[in-house]
Amino acid sequence: AEYSPLSIKSAVVGYGRAEKPQVQHMVTRLLNLDQVPEPADAADALAIAICHLHTSATLLRQRAVGG
């Protein structure tokens, strides 16, 4: 699967035009981490994983309902 930056930011922060520090902050909070992942690419990778999880869960729910 491929996700646009807008989709990733929307899934993680709730706002597609969020800034990188906002995404890093939410990744840290959502994963209950003590500090922001370093390097910055690590936070980006985790944000993509969160987006994938969110998207997959939504698709599974839609299929279960018959969508």
DSSP file (Angstrom, degrees, kcal/mol; ACC not computed):
  #  RESIDUE AA STRUCTURE BP1 BP2  ACC     N-H-->O    O-->H-N    N-H-->O    O-->H-N    TCO  KAPPA ALPHA  PHI   PSI    X-CA   Y-CA   Z-CA
    1    1 A A              0   0    0      0, 0.0     2,-0.4     0, 0.0    51,-0.1   0.000 360.0 360.0 360.0 149.5    0.0    0.0    0.0
    2    2 A E        -     0   0    0     50,-0.0     2,-0.4     2,-0.0     0, 0.0  -0.968 360.0-165.8-123.2 140.9    1.1    3.6   -0.6
    3    3 A Y        -     0   0    0     -2,-0.4    49,-0.0     4,-0.0    48,-0.0  -0.981  17.0-129.5-129.0 137.2    0.0    6.6    1.4
    4    4 A S     >  -     0   0    0     -2,-0.4     4,-2.4     1,-0.1     5,-0.2  -0.444  29.7-111.9 -77.1 156.7    0.3   10.2    0.6
    5    5 A P  H  > S+     0   0    0      0, 0.0     4,-2.7     0, 0.0     5,-0.2   0.878 120.4  55.9 -55.2 -37.2    1.8   12.6    3.2
    6    6 A L  H  > S+     0   0    0      1,-0.2     4,-2.2     2,-0.2     5,-0.1   0.910 108.3  46.8 -61.4 -43.3   -1.6   14.2    3.5
    7    7 A S  H  > S+     0   0    0      2,-0.2     4,-2.3     1,-0.2    -1,-0.2   0.903 112.7  49.3 -65.6 -42.0   -3.2   10.8    4.4
    8    8 A I  H  X S+     0   0    0     -4,-2.4     4,-2.2     2,-0.2     5,-0.3   0.944 113.0  46.0 -63.7 -48.6   -0.5    9.9    6.9
    9    9 A K  H  X>S+     0   0    0     -4,-2.7     4,-3.0     7,-0.2     5,-1.2   0.892 112.5  51.3 -62.5 -39.7   -0.8   13.3    8.7
   10   10 A S  H  X5S+     0   0    0     -4,-2.2     4,-0.5    -5,-0.2    -1,-0.2   0.906 111.7  46.7 -64.3 -41.6   -4.5   13.0    8.7
   11   11 A A  H  <5S+     0   0    0     -4,-2.3    -2,-0.2    -5,-0.1    -1,-0.2   0.858 122.9  34.1 -68.4 -35.6   -4.4    9.5   10.2
   12   12 A V  H  <5S+     0   0    0     -4,-2.2    -2,-0.2    -5,-0.2    -3,-0.2   0.899 136.2  17.4 -88.5 -44.7   -1.9   10.4   12.9
   13   13 A V  H  <5S-     0   0    0     -4,-3.0    -3,-0.2    -5,-0.3    -2,-0.1   0.734  94.3-120.8-102.2 -28.5   -2.7   14.0   13.8
   14   14 A G  S  <<S+     0   0    0     -5,-1.2     2,-0.4    -4,-0.5    -4,-0.2   0.471  90.2  83.8  95.6   3.7   -6.2   14.5   12.4
   15   15 A Y    >   -     0   0    0     -6,-0.9     3,-1.6     1,-0.1    -2,-0.2  -0.949  67.2-151.1-143.6 117.5   -5.1   17.3   10.1
   16   16 A G  T 3  S+     0   0    0     -2,-0.4    -7,-0.2     1,-0.3    -6,-0.2   0.658  95.8  52.3 -65.9 -17.9   -3.6   16.6    6.7
   17   17 A R  T 3  S+     0   0    0     -8,-0.1    -1,-0.3    -7,-0.1   -11,-0.1   0.057  79.1 142.4-106.8  25.6   -1.5   19.8    6.7
   18   18 A A    <   -     0   0    0     -3,-1.6     2,-0.1   -12,-0.1    -9,-0.1  -0.271  51.9-114.5 -63.7 151.0    0.2   19.2   10.1
   19   19 A E    >>  -     0   0    0      1,-0.1     4,-1.8   -10,-0.0     3,-0.7  -0.473  28.5-104.2 -83.6 159.5    3.8   20.1   10.5
   20   20 A K  H 3> S+     0   0    0      1,-0.2     4,-2.7     2,-0.2     5,-0.2   0.873 119.9  54.7 -53.6 -44.0    6.5   17.6   11.2
   21   21 A P  H 3> S+     0   0    0      0, 0.0     4,-2.3     0, 0.0    -1,-0.2   0.862 106.8  52.2 -60.8 -33.2    6.8   18.4   14.9
   22   22 A Q  H <> S+     0   0    0     -3,-0.7     4,-2.3     2,-0.2    -2,-0.2   0.910 110.7  47.1 -67.2 -41.4    3.1   17.8   15.3
   23   23 A V  H  X S+     0   0    0     -4,-1.8     4,-2.6     2,-0.2     5,-0.2   0.932 112.5  49.8 -64.4 -45.7    3.4   14.4   13.7
   24   24 A Q  H  X S+     0   0    0     -4,-2.7     4,-2.2     1,-0.2    -2,-0.2   0.902 110.6  50.7 -59.9 -41.5    6.4   13.5   15.8
   25   25 A H  H  X S+     0   0    0     -4,-2.3     4,-2.3    -5,-0.2    -1,-0.2   0.929 111.9  46.0 -62.8 -46.0    4.5   14.6   19.0
   26   26 A M  H  X S+     0   0    0     -4,-2.3     4,-3.4     2,-0.2     5,-0.3   0.875 110.2  53.3 -68.4 -36.5    1.5   12.5   18.1
   27   27 A V  H  X S+     0   0    0     -4,-2.6     4,-1.9     1,-0.2    -1,-0.2   0.931 110.5  48.9 -59.9 -44.4    3.6    9.4   17.2
   28   28 A T  H  <>S+     0   0    0     -4,-2.2     5,-2.7    -5,-0.2    -2,-0.2   0.912 116.5  41.8 -61.7 -43.9    5.3    9.8   20.6
   29   29 A R  H ><5S+     0   0    0     -4,-2.3     3,-1.1     3,-0.2    -2,-0.2   0.928 113.5  50.6 -70.6 -46.2    1.9   10.1   22.4
   30   30 A L  H 3<5S+     0   0    0     -4,-3.4    -1,-0.2     1,-0.3    -2,-0.2   0.846 117.4  40.1 -62.9 -33.9    0.1    7.3   20.5
   31   31 A L  T 3<5S-     0   0    0     -4,-1.9    -1,-0.3    -5,-0.3    -2,-0.2   0.361 108.0-124.4 -97.3   5.0    2.9    4.8   21.1
   32   32 A N  T < 5 +     0   0    0     -3,-1.1     2,-0.2    -4,-0.2    -3,-0.2   0.910  50.0 167.8  54.2  48.2    3.5    5.9   24.7
   33   33 A L      < -     0   0    0     -5,-2.7    -1,-0.2    -6,-0.2     3,-0.1  -0.597  43.0-133.4 -91.8 153.9    7.2    6.7   24.1
   34   34 A D  S    S+     0   0    0     -2,-0.2     2,-0.3     1,-0.1    -1,-0.1   0.782  87.0   7.6 -75.6 -27.7    9.4    8.6   26.5
   35   35 A Q  S    S-     0   0    0     -7,-0.1    -1,-0.1     3,-0.0     3,-0.1  -0.957  93.2 -77.1-149.4 165.6   10.8   10.8   23.8
   36   36 A V        -     0   0    0     -2,-0.3   -11,-0.1     1,-0.1   -12,-0.1  -0.441  59.6-103.9 -64.8 133.1   10.5   11.6   20.1
   37   37 A P        -     0   0    0      0, 0.0     6,-0.4     0, 0.0    -1,-0.1  -0.322  45.2-114.5 -60.7 139.1   12.0    8.8   17.9
   38   38 A E  S    S+     0   0    0      4,-0.1     2,-0.2     3,-0.1    -3,-0.0  -0.962  87.5  39.3-124.1 143.3   15.3    9.7   16.4
   39   39 A P  S >> S-     0   0    0      0, 0.0     3,-1.6     0, 0.0     4,-1.0   0.618  87.1-121.2 -69.9 176.7   16.3   10.1   13.7
   40   40 A A  H 3> S+     0   0    0      1,-0.3     4,-1.9     2,-0.2     3,-0.2   0.811 111.4  65.2 -58.4 -30.7   13.4   12.0   12.2
   41   41 A D  H 3> S+     0   0    0      1,-0.2     4,-2.5     2,-0.2    -1,-0.3   0.820  95.1  59.0 -62.2 -29.8   13.0    9.2    9.6
   42   42 A A  H <> S+     0   0    0     -3,-1.6     4,-2.2     2,-0.2    -1,-0.2   0.913 105.4  47.8 -65.5 -42.1   12.1    6.8   12.4
   43   43 A A  H  X S+     0   0    0     -4,-1.0     4,-2.2    -6,-0.4    -2,-0.2   0.882 111.0  52.3 -64.9 -37.7    9.2    8.9   13.5
   44   44 A D  H  X S+     0   0    0     -4,-1.9     4,-2.1     2,-0.2    -2,-0.2   0.925 109.1  49.2 -62.8 -44.5    8.1    9.1    9.8
   45   45 A A  H  X S+     0   0    0     -4,-2.5     4,-2.1     1,-0.2    -2,-0.2   0.900 111.5  48.9 -63.0 -41.1    8.2    5.3    9.5
   46   46 A L  H  X S+     0   0    0     -4,-2.2     4,-2.4     2,-0.2    -1,-0.2   0.877 108.6  53.9 -66.3 -36.8    6.2    4.9   12.7
   47   47 A A  H  X S+     0   0    0     -4,-2.2     4,-2.4     2,-0.2    -2,-0.2   0.895 108.0  50.1 -63.8 -39.2    3.6    7.4   11.4
   48   48 A I  H  X S+     0   0    0     -4,-2.1     4,-2.6     2,-0.2    -2,-0.2   0.912 110.1  50.4 -64.3 -41.8    3.3    5.4    8.2
   49   49 A A  H  X S+     0   0    0     -4,-2.1     4,-2.5     2,-0.2    -2,-0.2   0.905 110.4  49.3 -62.8 -41.5    2.7    2.2   10.3
   50   50 A I  H  X S+     0   0    0     -4,-2.4     4,-2.6     2,-0.2    -1,-0.2   0.916 111.3  50.0 -63.1 -43.0    0.1    4.0   12.3
   51   51 A C  H  X S+     0   0    0     -4,-2.4     4,-2.9     2,-0.2     5,-0.2   0.920 111.0  49.1 -61.0 -44.6   -1.6    5.2    9.1
   52   52 A H  H  X S+     0   0    0     -4,-2.6     4,-2.9     2,-0.2     5,-0.2   0.920 111.7  48.6 -62.6 -44.1   -1.6    1.7    7.7
   53   53 A L  H  X S+     0   0    0     -4,-2.5     4,-2.5     2,-0.2    -2,-0.2   0.934 113.8  46.6 -60.9 -46.5   -3.0    0.2   10.9
   54   54 A H  H  X S+     0   0    0     -4,-2.6     4,-2.0     2,-0.2    -2,-0.2   0.922 115.2  46.1 -61.6 -45.8   -5.8    2.8   10.9
   55   55 A T  H  X S+     0   0    0     -4,-2.9     4,-2.3     2,-0.2    -2,-0.2   0.913 113.2  48.9 -65.6 -43.9   -6.6    2.4    7.2
   56   56 A S  H  X S+     0   0    0     -4,-2.9     4,-2.4    -5,-0.2    -2,-0.2   0.912 110.7  50.4 -62.8 -43.4   -6.6   -1.4    7.5
   57   57 A A  H  X S+     0   0    0     -4,-2.5     4,-2.2    -5,-0.2    -1,-0.2   0.897 110.2  50.5 -62.8 -40.2   -8.9   -1.4   10.5
   58   58 A T  H  X S+     0   0    0     -4,-2.0     4,-2.2     2,-0.2    -1,-0.2   0.919 110.8  48.6 -64.0 -43.9  -11.3    0.9    8.7
   59   59 A L  H  X S+     0   0    0     -4,-2.3     4,-2.2     1,-0.2    -2,-0.2   0.899 110.6  51.0 -63.6 -40.6  -11.4   -1.4    5.7
   60   60 A L  H  X S+     0   0    0     -4,-2.4     4,-2.1     1,-0.2    -1,-0.2   0.904 110.0  49.7 -63.7 -40.9  -12.0   -4.4    7.8
   61   61 A R  H  X S+     0   0    0     -4,-2.2     4,-1.7     1,-0.2    -2,-0.2   0.909 110.3  50.6 -63.8 -41.3  -14.9   -2.7    9.6
   62   62 A Q  H  X>S+     0   0    0     -4,-2.2     5,-3.8     1,-0.2     4,-1.0   0.900 111.2  48.0 -63.9 -40.7  -16.4   -1.7    6.3
   63   63 A R  H  <5S+     0   0    0     -4,-2.2     3,-0.2     4,-0.2    -1,-0.2   0.878 108.8  54.0 -67.4 -37.1  -16.2   -5.3    5.0
   64   64 A A  H  <5S+     0   0    0     -4,-2.1    -1,-0.2     1,-0.2    -2,-0.2   0.847 110.0  47.3 -65.4 -33.6  -17.7   -6.7    8.2
   65   65 A V  H  <5S-     0   0    0     -4,-1.7    -1,-0.2    -5,-0.1    -2,-0.2   0.674 125.2-103.1 -81.4 -17.8  -20.7   -4.4    7.8
   66   66 A G  T  <5       0   0    0     -4,-1.0    -3,-0.2    -3,-0.2    -2,-0.1   0.636 360.0 360.0 105.5  18.4  -21.1   -5.3    4.2
   67   67 A G      <       0   0    0     -5,-3.8    -4,-0.2    -6,-0.2    -5,-0.1   0.468 360.0 360.0 -87.3 360.0  -19.6   -2.2    2.6
